Amino acid sequence: MRHWPWMPGNTRRAVGVCFEGDQVHWAEIVWVRRQPPRLLHWGCASRQALVGLRQWRAHWRQVGMQARHAGLVLHETSLVRLRLTVPAGLSAAERWLHLEEALQDQLPWPLSDTAWDCQWLAPVQPQTKPHEVEVVAAAKGQVREQRQWCRQAGLRLMRLEPEAQAQSRAERWASLWPEPALAHPAAAHLALGLALGAVTP
């Protein structure tokens, strides 16, 4: 996770937040070590009705939401996904330098304005074969907007991740809903996946 600045910290309680038009969907979970996670609270609110830290804090108290660590989403339309090749025989520092240079050539914005993460796909013979690398990148401006919203809502951004990743996690834990999962909108499911990603079980 080289240049992706927000990853889970040492927290057991978190809220996932997902925006859908004017609505803010959220889900709060707690995950105690060696126990399954529990869904505590969930709901939605209007972004226009709640403005500023004081109103959001009053809203959280009213609905019983106590988490202060948050997970938010970067939608696929705001991401750039690339598969790059790094030559064999390079040192670790040289591999990162090659990757950064390749990224700069293919991104629609400067690398200095980019938050990015990658996964190295190990070759069959690491010393003689090139490395394939999958990269996901986003403009830092969009990342800053998410962090700023969290501050206005009295939250601390702990994890920021692609939509598909959070959706997959929400599907694996759909049994956490006390009623059939289909009774909840897609944004609520996404919020659950984001909350689960922001905790350290």
C-alpha positions in Angstrom: 0.0 0.0 0.0 2.7 2.4 -1.1 0.9 5.7 -1.9 -2.7 5.0 -0.7 -2.9 7.1 2.5 -5.9 5.7 4.4 -5.9 2.2 5.7 -7.5 0.5 8.7 -6.0 1.5 12.0 -6.4 0.0 15.5 -10.1 0.4 15.8 -12.9 -2.0 16.7 -15.9 0.3 15.8 -16.4 2.1 12.6 -19.1 3.6 10.3 -19.3 3.1 6.6 -20.6 6.1 4.6 -22.0 6.1 1.1 -23.5 9.0 -0.9 -26.4 8.6 -3.2 -27.6 11.9 -4.6 -28.7 14.0 -1.6 -28.8 11.0 0.7 -26.0 9.9 3.0 -26.4 6.1 3.8 -24.4 4.9 6.8 -23.9 1.7 8.8 -22.1 1.3 12.1 -20.4 -2.0 13.1 -18.3 -3.3 16.0 -15.8 -6.1 15.6 -14.3 -7.4 18.7 -11.2 -9.7 18.4 -12.1 -13.4 18.0 -15.8 -12.6 17.6 -17.9 -12.1 14.5 -18.8 -8.5 13.7 -22.1 -7.0 14.8 -24.2 -4.4 12.9 -25.2 -1.8 15.5 -27.0 1.0 13.7 -27.8 2.1 10.1 -29.8 4.7 8.4 -29.7 7.6 6.0 -29.8 11.4 6.2 -30.0 14.4 3.9 -26.8 16.2 3.0 -28.7 19.4 2.6 -30.5 19.1 6.0 -27.3 18.5 8.0 -24.7 21.2 7.4 -21.6 21.6 9.6 -20.0 19.8 12.5 -22.6 20.8 15.1 -25.6 19.4 13.2 -23.9 16.2 12.3 -22.9 15.6 15.9 -26.4 16.2 17.0 -27.7 13.7 14.4 -25.2 11.0 15.5 -26.3 11.4 19.1 -30.0 11.2 18.1 -29.6 7.9 16.2 -27.1 6.4 18.7 -24.2 6.2 16.4 -20.9 6.3 18.4 -18.2 5.4 15.9 -15.7 8.1 15.0 -13.7 6.2 12.4 -15.1 6.0 8.9 -14.8 4.1 5.7 -15.7 5.8 2.4 -15.9 4.8 -1.2 -14.2 5.9 -4.4 -16.6 5.0 -7.3 -15.2 3.2 -10.3 -15.8 6.2 -12.5 -13.3 8.2 -10.6 -10.6 5.5 -10.7 -7.9 4.6 -13.2 -7.0 0.9 -13.4 -3.8 -0.2 -15.2 -1.7 -3.3 -15.7 2.0 -2.5 -16.1 5.1 -4.6 -16.7 8.3 -4.1 -14.7 11.4 -5.7 -16.2 13.2 -8.5 -14.4 16.6 -8.0 -12.8 15.9 -4.7 -11.1 16.5 -3.9 -7.4 13.5 -3.1 -5.2 14.2 0.7 -5.5 14.6 0.4 -9.3 11.3 -1.5 -9.6 9.4 1.3 -7.8 11.2 4.0 -9.9 10.3 2.2 -13.1 6.7 1.8 -11.9 6.3 5.5 -11.1 7.7 6.5 -14.4 5.3 4.2 -16.2 2.4 5.5 -14.2 3.3 9.2 -15.0 3.1 8.4 -18.7 -0.4 6.9 -18.5 -2.2 8.9 -15.9 -4.4 11.9 -16.9 -3.0 14.0 -14.1 0.5 14.4 -12.5 1.8 11.7 -10.3 2.3 14.2 -7.5 -1.5 14.7 -7.5 -2.2 10.9 -7.4 -3.2 8.5 -4.7 -2.4 5.0 -5.9 -2.0 1.4 -4.8 -0.8 -1.7 -6.5 -0.6 -5.4 -6.4 2.5 -7.3 -7.7 1.6 -10.4 -9.6 4.5 -12.8 -8.9 6.1 -14.4 -12.1 6.8 -18.1 -12.2 10.6 -17.4 -12.1 11.0 -14.1 -10.3 14.7 -13.5 -11.2 14.2 -14.0 -15.0 10.6 -13.0 -15.8 9.1 -9.5 -15.8 6.7 -8.5 -13.1 3.0 -7.8 -13.9 1.6 -5.1 -11.6 -2.1 -4.1 -11.2 -2.5 -0.5 -10.3 -5.5 1.5 -9.1 -5.2 5.3 -8.9 -7.3 8.3 -8.1 -6.8 12.1 -8.1 -5.8 13.4 -4.7 -8.4 16.2 -5.1 -11.2 13.6 -4.8 -9.5 12.0 -1.8 -9.3 15.5 -0.1 -13.0 16.0 -0.7 -13.8 12.8 1.1 -11.5 13.7 4.0 -13.1 17.1 4.3 -16.6 15.8 4.4 -15.5 13.4 7.3 -14.2 16.4 9.3 -17.5 18.3 8.8 -19.4 15.2 10.0 -17.2 14.7 13.1 -15.5 11.6 11.7 -12.0 10.5 10.9 -11.3 8.9 7.6 -9.7 5.5 8.2 -10.2 3.7 4.9 -10.9 4.8 1.3 -11.4 2.0 -1.2 -12.9 1.1 -4.6 -16.6 0.4 -4.8 -16.2 -3.2 -6.0 -14.0 -4.1 -3.1 -16.6 -2.9 -0.5 -19.5 -4.5 -2.4 -17.7 -7.9 -2.3 -17.2 -7.6 1.4 -20.8 -6.6 2.0 -22.0 -9.7 0.1 -19.9 -12.0 2.3 -21.4 -10.5 5.4 -25.0 -10.0 4.3 -26.1 -12.2 7.2 -25.4 -9.3 9.6 -28.7 -7.7 8.6 -31.5 -8.5 11.1 -34.0 -8.8 8.2 -33.6 -10.0 4.6 -30.8 -8.1 2.9 -33.0 -7.4 -0.1 -35.0 -5.0 2.2 -32.2 -2.5 2.1 -31.0 -0.3 -0.8 -27.8 -1.0 -2.6 -26.2 2.1 -0.9 -26.8 0.6 2.5 -25.1 -2.6 1.6 -22.2 -0.6 0.3 -22.0 1.3 3.6 -21.9 -2.0 5.5 -18.9 -3.2 3.4 -17.1 0.1 3.9 -17.6 -0.1 7.7 -16.3 -3.7 7.8 -13.2 -2.6 5.9 -12.4 0.2 8.3 -12.0 -1.9 11.4 -9.2 -4.2 12.6 -10.8 -7.5 13.7 
